[in-house]
Amino acid sequence: ETGVTQSPTHLIKTRGQQVTLRCSSQSGHNTVSWYQQALGQGPQFIFQYYREEENGRGNFPPRFSGLQFPNYSSELNVNALELDDSALYLCASTLGAGDALQYFGPGTRLTVL
Amino acid sequence: GENVEQHPSTLSVQEGDSAVIKCTYSDSASNYFPWYKQELGKGPQLIIDIRSNVGEKKDQRIAVTLNKTAKHFSLHITETQPEDSAVYFCAASMVGSARQLTFGSGTQLTVLP
């Protein structure tokens, strides 16, 4: 186990709703990245948070937003959910922003109906 | 941006045989190449990684080779066991503030007893 935890495990929402996913990073890690993994595909980078600031963003619209807290835990918020947002959302923690080694949590399975 | 291609998409081998998965990347600035194993319902687990200043790395039955000139890297698993059955992802990361990972599309490895 990596020590990265995510909640909830599963979530079902309807189109147009908003959702918040949570991640606790591995002890000592100050950087959290979020990835979206659609069924049968590799994870895609959403954004990264380092010391409570967004430190990089992939090709995702602004309705995907995040937060990082002083204890380095993080939230991913998605507004105006669309059917294509159905995916496994993965959180990865890193010792520091310049460190490439990332440890993944178990993910949150989001289903949008 | 970076693009990572992975082959094959599925691979079946007999227990005890070797398995090889290949990936190519597009951006010569990438310098870190991890391999992840993902079992059903779980997050990706790092199994081995290699940096661009190294051509080969081995850890027990697992090895990774890197050819920077050709921009490709490969995962080799020897003496395969049924518990090696999973989806394997290659990824690439380049120097930069976020060190985001760009993943391949995955290989479903099945080890037949």
Interface residues (C-beta under 8 A of the other chain):
Chain A: T2 V4 S33 Y35 G40 Q41 G42 P43 Q44 F45 Q48 Y50 N55 G56 G58 L90 A92 T94 A97 G98 D99 A100 L101 Q102 Y103 F104 G105 P106 G107
Chain B: V4 Q6 Y32 P34 Y36 G41 K42 G43 P44 Q45 L46 D49 F89 A91 S93 G96 S97 A98 R99 Q100 L101 T102 F103 G104 S105 G106
